[in-house]
Amino acid sequence: MSLLLEVTKLQKKRSFFHRKELFWIKVIMVLFTILSGMFPLNSRIFSASLMTLFFTTLLILLGGGRLLLNLLLLYLGLMAFILPFSLLGGASILYLASINVYTIATFSAILFFVASTPWEQIEEIIGDNILVYAYRMLDISLRDLKRVIDSYNARGLEISALKPWRSVPVIITLLYLTASVRTVTLEESLKARGIS
């Protein structure tokens, strides 16, 4: 969960990469990275490797080196379980390599976009629409998550990726807060329409 909060810290920075003029360039680069999954196998490995190198370098320059390292360690831990079963199932090493490089490339591209693009900028550029609302909801949820984690930290509960069971009370509290706020909002909107 602290990884998500790290993303919000990066969003609040004002670096060269946060500039409004770079918005469409970032969008095109993320789309290219995602669409590179349709390339032939050798081209996919080459393009995904280049995009991985490119976006990880940008994330490090943005100040997200520690975030990137933590996420890479989590991904490697996950792949330590998946890869042996894939190899036993008959998957080729070249195919598995292409999937892994492509996954890291797309994830680092999306992570860079989210970390360097505040929702206010997206709203200003493309106006009010469902994408902006979804992006804004992510931002609000992350702020709520930070408040809940700070509250539990003040009570002495330490949350870490190595002990994920400690995050259960945080998740339950966050779900309760989200549901209760949503219920109150819905009730107020119904009352405003004259429904008691």
N, C-alpha and C positions, 0 to 999 in steps of 0.2 A: 504494500500500500504506500510505503514511503516512496516507491518508484513513481507512482502516479503524482504524488505531491511534488516530486522533483521536476516533473514535466511542467506543472503550473508555475514553479519558480522560473524555469527557462522562458515560459511565455511572457512573464512580467518584465524580463530584461528588454532593453532597447539596444539591440546590436544592429550591425549592417544587415543581417539576415531578416530582421523584423520589418524592414522597410516595405512600404505599401507598393512601391514600384516592382518589387520582386514577386508579388503574389502570383501572377499568371505564369511566370517562369517556374515557380515551385509547383504549381498545379500541373503544368505540362510535364515536368520531370517526374512527378509521382505517377501520372498516367502512363508515361513511357515505361517506367519501371514495372508497373502492374501488367501492361500489355506485352512486355518482353517474355512473359510466361507462355505466349503463343508461338514464339520463335522455335525453329528446329533445335534439337538438343544441344549441339555444339555452340550454336549462336546464343542460345539461352544461357549457357554456362559463362560464356565470354561477356555478354552484356550484363548479366546479373553480377558477375564479379566486379566489373567496372563500376556499376551503380552502387554496389556495397562499399567499395573503396571510397567512392565519391561522397556518399551520404554519411558514412561513418566519420570521414574527415571533417565534413561540415558540422556534424554533431559535436565533435571534439572541439572545433573552433568556436562553436556556440557556447561551450562550457558544460556539455553533457557527457563528458568522458566517463565519469563514475557511473552515471545512469546506464550508459551503453555497456560498460563492463558488467554491471550487475545483471542486466537483461541477457547478455551473452552467456553468462554463467548459468542462469536459469534455463536458457534454451539448450545449452549443452547437457545439463542434467536431464532434461526431458528427452533429448535425443539419445542419451545413453541407454534409455529403456526401449525406445522405438527402433533404433537402427539394427540391433541384433535380431529382432523378430522379423524385420523387413528382409534382412539378408537370408535368414532361415526360410523365409517365404519365397525366395528366388528372385528378389529384386536385384537389378544390376547396380554395381558400385557407381557407374557413371550417372545413371538415372537418379540414385539417391543423392549424389553430389549436386546434381542440377537442382533438385527440389530444395535441398538445404541452402544453397547459395541464393536461389530465387526467394526463398522465405526470408532470409536475412536481409536481402536487398529491399524487398517490398516493406518489410517491417521498419527498417531504418529510414526509408523514404517517408513513410507515413509518420513515423516518430519525429523526424526532422520538421515536416510540415506542421504538425500539431504544436511542437515545441517553439516554433518560430512564427506562429501566426495566431495572434489573439482573436477572439470571436468578434470584437468590435471592428477589427479591420475587415473581416469577411463580410460583416453586415454593411459596412460602409461601401464596399466594392460591389457586392452582388445584391444588396437590398434584403428586405425581409422575405424569407421563404423557409421551407421545411428544413433545408440543410443548415441554415443559420440557427434555427431554433434547436435542432439536434446538437449542434456544436456548442451552443450556449448552455443547453441542459447538461452537457458533459462538464463544462466549466463550473456550473453551479453545484453539480454533484461532487466534483473534486473539492470545492470549497467546504461543502458540508462534511465531506470525509475528513478534511484537515481539522475542522472544529471538533469532530467526534474523537479523532485520534489524539488531539491535544488534551481533550477532556480526560481520556483514559490514561494518557501519560502523566497528567497531573495527579491521578489517583494511584500511580505506581505500576500500571500495567505496561510492560515493554513489548512492543510488537516487532517481530523480525521475520524475514523470509525463511529463516531456518526453523522457526517454530510457528507454522501457519495456523495451528489450532488456537493460538492466542488472539487471532484476528476475528474469531467467531462472534464475541460480544460486540465488536465494532460493527461488523456487518449487520447483525440483528438490530443494533441501535440505529444505524443508517437507514435500514429498510423501514423501521418504525417511524422515524422522523419523516422520511419521504412519503410514506402512506398517510400519516396524520396531516402533514401540510397539504397534500393533495386532496384529502377529504375535506378539510376546512375551505380550501379554495373552491372546490366543487359545490359545497354547501352555500358559500357566499354568492357564487354565480347563479345558482338556482333561486336563491332569495331575491337577487337583483332582477330576475325575470318574473317574480311574483309567485313562485312555487314555494309553498311552506313545507 
